[in-house]
Amino acid sequence: MRGPAAPTSPGPWNTRSEALLETDARTAGPVPTGTDTVAAPESGHPAPPADADAGTPAAPVVRSVRRGPADPVKALMHRHRELCERAVDALEIAAGLEAHGVTDRTAARFRHRDVFSLAEELYARVPHGTWTAARPVGGDPRHTGWAGWTLSALAPGAVAALTAAGLTLTEGSPRLAVGVAGVLGLALALPLAVRRGPLRAAGRPVPAARLWTLWLLAYALGGDGLLAGLLAGGPDGAWPLTPGPLLALALAVAPAAWCARLFSRHARRRLAASRSLRDFATGTRPLLLVTVAAHTAVLAGLLALTGFAPGALALGVLLLTARLLTAHGFAETASDTLAGVCAAQVLALATVLAARLPGCDLLAYPVRALADSWGPGAVTTFVCGAGALGLLAHATAALSRASAHTTT
């Protein structure tokens, strides 16, 4: 009687078959009926040939190894077929793939050096006759008709300038009527300025963002005076208004629109010249910072003419950054940040009022300490500055993605 067979050493045949089976496990699809294959045992190694003298039939030999799909891009093409059909160029496909989580490392699995190379193949292989006929041919519609949106961007500044002149020349009841008319005019001019041109929202806007913006502008007009009156035990009657910062912010809407236009155009050009997502992001972040810095310099100059206020400068940076995010598809993040800033301003006023209750003096201590050190306007500067820095940090990451600069 033969003893137990000695274990077979892993020779070249075993090593090669093990590698093939591991590859097939990752890439092979369902095996069709009629394909001759050998099932691997639980140990992961194929059974060695049996001894011919024992009379045991040898294990069937693998006649053909079913490989995975020879075209790895085909499955990705079908998965994103609508994106590929609607794209006007390969750049939009690259941006769409990036938005779906495809990175340069993922593209390497599809035998491409980066996402842009993968997008070029997808664009070349998918027909585009169905969708491109209905798409505009002039590029991004937010950049067409610059004369029209420029006039719309100038409307808030014109309304604010006329209101400031009317407040200077009138007194009593007519002055109050001019102020009310100016507020209503701004409430109509601001939405008109952001409905067209580079400040136009991409996708569905958040209606609450208008309310937060109007509150912030109203606080810039009279919030500091109200806070000073509350800290002094009042207010006794009407508190003073500061229309100068509001006038500068309204005049800065047109420069903000042009800065947004330059940022978007240069980002699209860089997208066309980039060969990797990392290259595009590296070049877009400084472009965003330069855009915000240029608008901040213009706003600082306008504030120097109308009455400089650090809180208004911080508010201008906050509003510009929020609008850039909204224009490139991140409206909810911008609206949430504006809502948080508004809540902080309301909380500052509420704590001062609540401190008048017996035993609640400590509630107003942070606001009072800040106002005693740097004035009532320091509250707006601190709150809006913190919101602007946080939103700008988020924008450097969000707006450096290729998917934020598509026209779809």
Secondary structure as GFF3:
##gff-version 3
##sequence-region A 1 408
A	DSSP	alpha_helix	12	27	.	.	.	ID=ss1
A	DSSP	three_ten_helix	52	54	.	.	.	ID=ss2
A	DSSP	alpha_helix	73	79	.	.	.	ID=ss3
A	DSSP	alpha_helix	81	86	.	.	.	ID=ss4
A	DSSP	alpha_helix	90	99	.	.	.	ID=ss5
A	DSSP	alpha_helix	104	109	.	.	.	ID=ss6
A	DSSP	alpha_helix	115	125	.	.	.	ID=ss7
A	DSSP	alpha_helix	129	132	.	.	.	ID=ss8
A	DSSP	three_ten_helix	141	143	.	.	.	ID=ss9
A	DSSP	alpha_helix	146	169	.	.	.	ID=ss10
A	DSSP	alpha_helix	172	194	.	.	.	ID=ss11
A	DSSP	three_ten_helix	197	199	.	.	.	ID=ss12
A	DSSP	alpha_helix	208	231	.	.	.	ID=ss13
A	DSSP	alpha_helix	243	251	.	.	.	ID=ss14
A	DSSP	alpha_helix	253	273	.	.	.	ID=ss15
A	DSSP	alpha_helix	277	306	.	.	.	ID=ss16
A	DSSP	alpha_helix	310	327	.	.	.	ID=ss17
A	DSSP	alpha_helix	331	354	.	.	.	ID=ss18
A	DSSP	three_ten_helix	361	364	.	.	.	ID=ss19
A	DSSP	alpha_helix	365	374	.	.	.	ID=ss20
A	DSSP	alpha_helix	377	398	.	.	.	ID=ss21
A	DSSP	three_ten_helix	402	405	.	.	.	ID=ss22
###
